[in-house]
Amino acid sequence: MTARRIGFYGLWAISLLGLLYTGIPLYYYIFFMFVIVFLLSLVQMILSVLSFNIRTSLSRPLVGKMEDFVWELVPRAIHLPVANVRISVAIPDISEKRPLPNTFYVSPSYQKSSPVYVHITPLYSGKFPLRVIRIEFTDFLGLWYISFDADRFILDNPIYLTVLPDTSSFMYSSLLYDEIMLPVRRTRDRAESVGVREYEPGDNMRSIHWKYSARVGKLHVKEYEKGAKDLHLIYVDLTAPVVSGEDAIAAIDRMLCGVASLSHFLLREQVPLMILSYGEKSDKRFDLLHANCMDAARLFLSELEFVNEIPHEYKEKIANFVLAEKATLTVFSMSASTGPLSFLTYRAGDYSTVSLCIVPQPGFECEQQNLANMFTDKGIHTLLLPSLPHCRKENEG
């Protein structure tokens, strides 16, 4: 296109020089022809800008990890055909199909759209922006081009995709479950069975009331009256990771999937739980009392927002939960320092019912190992989760 533009302006200049130095009428007609083409291309590009419209949509606003979905870009020519448009987009490093294209060329005809389908298979959970960055117009001869910010043409930009965390990708052995469940079992104080209800997927098979199920012809499970110490708290430390890029996305995904996995396991064990996290406007919490709440809990986790620092007042509130000794607590954190977890050292207390799961961050393995050792010495069940291979390196290999 650059060569075409240089050639056009070069011939135009030659015709002008020929007209000025020779006065031959032929050069006048050639020069005038270049002027007409120049003006027509300019007018055509201006009309293209005025006629252009674009919208975006997702085939599904909620998807699970490794589930395919489609981001649809729908450019449209409202009044007149649009010759050439280049659409530039920004997609986070979340897809299995790397690298994804980030520029698309379309030429919508009159009152018709030219849809573009971007197929994405998300590797990580969380809430991700899919953004159209710029729209560039070129006339039919390629002589003019003009670029606009995409927000001029799109109302909802970026559009957000929510990827639900996986409930089975965190724990790699029953030993880890035993480590986290140890303080739970230590304070289990379940009451007697107070009733039955129909079996639902995810219920513990050991709780099935076989005699009643045989009598009514459908599986039913026993329901228990929960004691105060049966409640299990999961605190999600929303301090943003110190790494950046895909490393940060992978660490956040690891933590969200860990919380979802442990929550799913506790529900199977009929342990009621509450997920606690910090919110700038108000405290965020989610109660899980039944397996049917799991999908809503995954959505709650995927939409959590990370911050640079958790306020001291909120950490004090979490410390009070621990010291009240009315519930066991599991903490998930990506921290590489004691700051975000300072509530575990505020004052003397019994931390035997606290478990700490530290999610690794590449490049901070030594700091996190020292952190794990320190909290272990304080009597807190601390797990430094094993590092995962970096996805980009795997794909490049």
Secondary structure by P-SEA (a helix, b strand, c coil): caaaaaaaaaaaaaaaaaaaccccaaaaaaaaaaaaaaaaaaaaaaaaaaabbbbbbbccccccccbbbbbbbbbbbccccccbbbbbbbbcccccccccccbbbbbbcccccbbbbbbbbbcccccccccccbbbbbcccccbbbbbccccccccccbbbbbbbbcccccccaaaaaaaaaaaaaccccccccccccccccccccccaaaaaaaacbbbbbbbbcccccbbbbbbcccccccccaaaaaaaaaaaaaaaaaaaaaaaacbbbbbbbbbccbbbbbbbccccaaaaaaaaaaaccccccccaaaaaaaaaaaaaccbbbbbbbccccccccccccccccccccbbbbbbbcccaaaaaaaaaaaaaaaccccccccccccaaaaaac
